[in-house]
Amino acid sequence: MKLRWPEDDMKPDERISPLVRDVFWTVRGLLDSRLEPIGLSQARWQPILALHRAQKPLTQSALAAELGIESPTLVRMLDRLSADGWLQRKSCPNDRRAYHVVLTDRAKAACADIETQVAILRRELYGAIDPQDLETCVRVLEQIRERAGSLQPRATAAA
């Protein structure tokens, strides 16, 4: 007997959000398992990779925004990464209250491994899918993201 999931009876517009969520968590889990041998969980590789791809020092608040997390959560994460030798905080020359987060040589070296594993996983996941289907998927997801952004409440000026 085939196990039935609620999604089996759902229309496409009802299935898309659970499907995107499931794909996100599955892919993230796959990448986590591949990066575990070098000592990097998702909580570690995401900020390291974000800093690497930025190609310039980011302030803690800019990094938190890039990762979509609250600053207090990031501070705890950065404390652990700093204690383990993955990054350093340096005073921001233009703002004495802010700190730039910079990668250590250890983290910079690990970024090559991270990027390699990301590329391998992408090939394994998407390699057998028709490129036009991937383009369509990306285009539709971008439209959904744009529409969702337009539905966000706008901040109102204080009266």
Number of C-alpha atoms within 10 A of each C-alpha: 3 4 5 8 8 7 13 10 10 11 9 11 7 11 14 14 11 11 13 12 10 12 12 11 12 12 14 14 14 13 20 19 13 18 20 12 9 10 11 18 17 15 13 17 22 15 22 27 18 15 23 17 10 12 9 12 18 20 19 19 19 14 22 18 13 15 13 10 12 12 15 12 10 20 14 11 14 22 13 14 20 17 10 9 13 20 23 16 18 13 13 15 10 8 9 8 8 16 19 20 25 22 24 15 12 11 21 18 11 20 20 13 15 22 12 12 17 16 12 13 16 12 12 11 11 11 12 8 11 9 11 9 10 13 11 11 12 12 12 12 14 12 12 12 12 11 11 10 10 10 9 8 7 7 6 6 5 4 3
